[in-house]
Amino acid sequence: MWNTIAQRLKGQKLRNELRVFLLILIYLTLSCRGGGVIQVSEFPEQKRSLPGTITLVNWNAQKFLNPQFTDDLQTLIERQKPDIVFLQESHADLLQMRQIGGYFAEGWSYPWPDGTTIGVLTLSKVAPDRVEPVPSKYREFSLAAPKLSLITEHSLPNGETLLAVNVHLMNFERWRLLKLRSQLDELKTIIEKHRGPVLMAGDFNTWSEKRLGLVEGLAEQLELKEVTDFPPGRTTADMHFACLNWLFGIKKDLPLDRVYHRGFTNHSVQVLPYDSSDHKPILVTMTLQSE
């Protein structure tokens, strides 16, 4: 009799643990759903278009793990005066500035009440004419957050419009790259409809030749050129374990943060010396070809 009771209690315990696990799983899955796009700050300039020469800064914020990041970003914006800033792994309540406005696309919310939301943020001096979030069809690990990109469209002084694509690509996929291909196809569908200039930049997670090849294939199909003349210092997936590098196919010399363009000539590139993220910010100044 006691053995029977013990077995029933053990079975009940396992069922309770399974219920708890399923509840956590459901809660975690629901918490990963982005809630759309919100405006995070006002645009200071009333101009209708960006200038003919555009300065772009791209930076992965590493979820603000370093409390110095906000101050560094403010210093960067005050010194460099960029026209557009792309941030990945950012917060909505990033800064309180009058120099620049922005839109935040919500991706991941931490799974507890009032948990911080992480996503991509595009800042610019002039308000965009269109804003569109592009969440990936698949989630990281098939459960956690989808990766998110943010499209903004801006008027230009020559009458054309600039398509600005703030990219954060899928990361944790080693062999088949089905999820990465799907995400790139979604971006391709949007970009190929645009006939004017394009700036596409972000964290592409190009830590292997195979992953980089997919991104380069997309750029070739869309007639986008990569900015390649950066000085040394761009962030790479530089893990200190040779065995893990071999297992995951990580190439330590492949930069993760990249810039592609169409309709511009680039004449100034920098890797900026800020250490408040595990990524270095990169800066590109480009001029419209028609200018």
C-alpha positions in Angstrom: 0.0 0.0 0.0 2.7 2.5 0.9 4.5 1.8 -2.3 1.3 2.6 -4.2 0.8 5.8 -2.3 4.5 6.8 -2.9 4.1 6.1 -6.6 1.0 8.2 -6.8 2.6 11.1 -5.0 5.7 10.8 -7.2 3.4 10.9 -10.3 1.5 13.9 -9.0 4.8 15.7 -8.3 6.0 15.1 -11.9 2.6 16.3 -13.2 2.9 19.5 -11.1 6.4 20.1 -12.3 5.3 19.6 -15.9 2.5 22.1 -15.4 4.9 24.7 -13.9 7.3 24.1 -16.8 4.5 24.6 -19.4 3.3 27.7 -17.7 6.8 29.2 -17.7 7.2 28.2 -21.4 4.0 29.9 -22.3 4.8 33.0 -20.3 8.3 33.2 -21.8 6.9 32.8 -25.3 4.3 35.5 -24.8 6.8 37.9 -23.3 8.9 37.8 -26.5 6.3 39.3 -28.7 7.0 42.8 -29.8 4.4 45.5 -29.4 5.0 47.5 -32.5 6.7 50.9 -33.0 6.7 53.9 -30.7 8.1 57.4 -31.0 10.7 58.0 -28.3 11.7 61.6 -28.8 10.7 64.7 -30.8 12.4 65.6 -34.1 14.2 69.0 -33.6 14.4 70.1 -37.2 11.4 71.2 -39.2 13.1 70.6 -42.5 11.4 68.3 -44.9 14.4 66.4 -46.0 17.8 65.1 -45.0 20.9 66.8 -46.4 22.7 65.6 -49.5 25.6 64.5 -47.4 24.5 62.1 -44.6 26.4 60.9 -41.5 25.3 57.5 -40.2 26.3 56.0 -36.9 25.6 52.3 -36.2 26.0 50.8 -32.7 24.8 47.7 -30.8 23.9 48.8 -27.3 24.3 45.4 -25.6 21.0 45.9 -23.8 22.5 48.8 -21.7 24.4 46.4 -19.5 27.0 49.1 -19.1 25.5 52.1 -17.2 28.0 54.4 -19.1 26.3 53.7 -22.4 23.7 56.4 -22.2 26.2 59.1 -21.4 28.5 57.8 -24.2 25.7 57.9 -26.7 24.8 61.5 -25.8 28.5 62.5 -26.1 28.7 60.8 -29.4 25.7 62.6 -30.8 26.8 66.0 -29.5 30.3 65.6 -31.0 29.6 63.8 -34.3 26.2 65.4 -35.0 25.0 62.4 -37.1 21.9 62.7 -39.3 20.9 59.1 -38.6 21.7 56.7 -35.8 21.0 52.9 -35.9 20.9 51.1 -32.5 20.4 47.4 -31.9 19.6 45.8 -28.5 18.4 49.2 -27.4 15.7 50.5 -24.9 12.9 52.9 -25.7 13.8 55.2 -22.8 17.3 55.7 -24.0 17.9 59.4 -23.9 16.4 62.8 -23.2 17.8 65.0 -26.0 16.6 67.8 -28.1 19.1 67.2 -30.9 17.5 64.1 -32.4 14.2 62.3 -32.7 13.5 58.6 -33.1 11.3 55.5 -33.4 11.7 52.3 -31.4 10.6 48.9 -32.6 9.8 46.6 -29.7 11.2 43.1 -29.9 11.9 41.4 -26.6 10.3 42.1 -23.2 11.9 40.5 -20.1 9.4 37.9 -18.7 8.4 39.7 -15.5 6.0 42.5 -14.7 7.2 45.9 -16.0 10.2 44.1 -17.6 12.4 46.2 -19.9 11.7 46.0 -23.6 14.6 45.5 -26.0 14.5 46.3 -29.7 16.0 48.4 -32.5 16.0 52.2 -32.4 16.4 54.6 -35.4 17.2 58.2 -34.5 17.3 61.0 -37.0 17.4 64.8 -37.2 14.4 64.9 -39.6 11.2 62.9 -39.1 10.8 60.0 -41.5 7.9 59.8 -43.9 7.4 56.1 -43.2 8.2 53.7 -40.4 7.9 49.9 -40.6 9.1 47.2 -38.3 10.2 43.9 -39.8 10.2 41.1 -37.3 11.8 37.8 -38.3 9.4 34.9 -39.0 11.4 32.6 -36.7 12.6 33.1 -33.1 16.1 32.6 -31.7 16.3 29.0 -30.3 12.7 28.6 -31.8 11.3 30.0 -28.6 12.9 33.3 -27.5 12.8 36.7 -29.2 12.4 37.2 -32.9 15.1 39.3 -34.5 13.9 42.7 -35.6 14.8 45.2 -38.2 13.3 48.7 -38.6 12.6 50.5 -42.0 12.4 54.3 -42.2 11.9 56.3 -45.3 13.2 59.9 -45.5 12.9 62.7 -48.1 16.0 63.8 -49.9 16.8 67.3 -51.4 16.9 65.9 -54.9 13.3 64.7 -54.7 14.1 61.1 -54.1 13.5 59.2 -50.9 16.1 57.3 -48.8 15.2 53.8 -47.5 17.1 53.4 -44.2 17.3 49.8 -43.0 18.3 49.2 -39.4 19.2 45.5 -39.3 19.7 42.9 -36.5 20.0 39.4 -38.0 19.5 36.0 -36.4 22.5 34.8 -34.5 22.2 31.3 -33.0 22.1 29.1 -36.1 25.1 27.2 -37.3 24.4 24.8 -40.2 21.2 25.0 -42.2 20.7 28.8 -41.8 17.0 28.4 -42.6 16.0 31.2 -40.2 18.7 33.6 -41.5 17.6 33.0 -45.1 14.0 33.7 -44.2 14.9 36.9 -42.5 17.0 38.1 -45.4 14.2 37.2 -47.9 11.8 39.4 -45.8 14.2 42.3 -46.1 14.7 41.7 -49.8 11.0 41.9 -50.5 10.8 45.3 -49.0 14.1 46.8 -50.3 13.7 45.6 -53.9 10.5 47.7 -54.2 12.4 50.9 -53.5 13.9 52.6 -56.5 15.9 55.3 -54.7 19.0 55.4 -52.5 19.3 52.8 -49.7 21.4 52.7 -46.5 21.4 49.3 -44.9 23.4 48.9 -41.7 23.4 47.1 -38.4 24.6 44.0 -36.6 24.6 41.3 -39.3 26.1 38.6 -37.0 28.3 37.6 -39.9 30.7 35.4 -37.8 31.1 32.7 -40.5 31.9 32.7 -44.2 28.6 31.0 -44.9 26.5 33.6 -43.0 28.5 36.4 -44.7 27.9 34.8 -48.1 24.1 35.0 -47.6 24.4 38.7 -46.7 26.7 39.4 -49.7 24.2 37.5 -51.9 21.4 39.8 -50.8 23.5 42.9 -51.4 24.4 41.7 -54.9 20.8 41.0 -55.8 19.8 44.5 -54.5 22.8 46.3 -56.1 24.1 47.4 -52.7 27.7 48.1 -52.2 29.5 47.5 -48.9 31.6 50.1 -47.1 34.9 48.2 -46.7 37.6 50.8 -46.0 37.1 50.9 -42.2 40.3 51.2 -40.1 40.9 48.2 -37.7 38.7 47.9 -34.7 35.3 46.8 -35.8 33.6 44.3 -33.5 34.1 40.6 -34.3 32.9 37.4 -32.7 36.3 37.0 -31.0 35.8 34.2 -28.6 38.9 33.1 -26.7 38.2 29.3 -27.0 39.6 27.8 -30.1 37.5 24.6 -29.7 34.2 26.6 -29.6 35.4 28.7 -32.6 36.0 25.5 -34.5 32.7 23.9 -33.4 30.5 26.9 -34.4 32.6 27.9 -37.4 33.4 31.3 -36.0 35.9 33.4 -37.9 37.5 35.9 -35.5 38.5 38.3 -38.3 34.9 38.8 -39.7 33.2 42.0 -38.5 29.7 41.8 -37.3 28.7 45.4 -37.9 28.5 46.4 -41.6 27.1 49.2 -43.8 25.7 48.7 -47.3 24.5 51.5 -49.6 23.0 52.3 -53.0 23.1 55.8 -54.7 25.9 57.2 -52.5 29.6 57.7 -52.6 31.3 57.2 -49.2 34.2 59.4 -48.3 34.6 59.1 -44.5 34.6 56.1 -42.2 35.5 55.7 -38.5 35.4 53.2 -35.7 34.6 55.4 -32.7 36.5 54.8 -29.4 33.7 54.0 -27.0 33.9 50.9 -24.7 30.4 50.9 -23.0 29.2 48.1 -25.2 30.6 44.8 -26.5 30.3 46.5 -30.0 32.2 49.5 -31.2 30.2 52.2 -32.9 31.0 52.8 -36.6 30.5 56.0 -38.5 30.1 56.6 -42.2 29.6 59.9 -44.0 28.2 59.6 -47.5 27.1 61.9 -50.3 24.3 61.3 -52.8 25.7 60.5 -56.2 23.4 63.1 -57.8 25.0 65.7 -55.5 
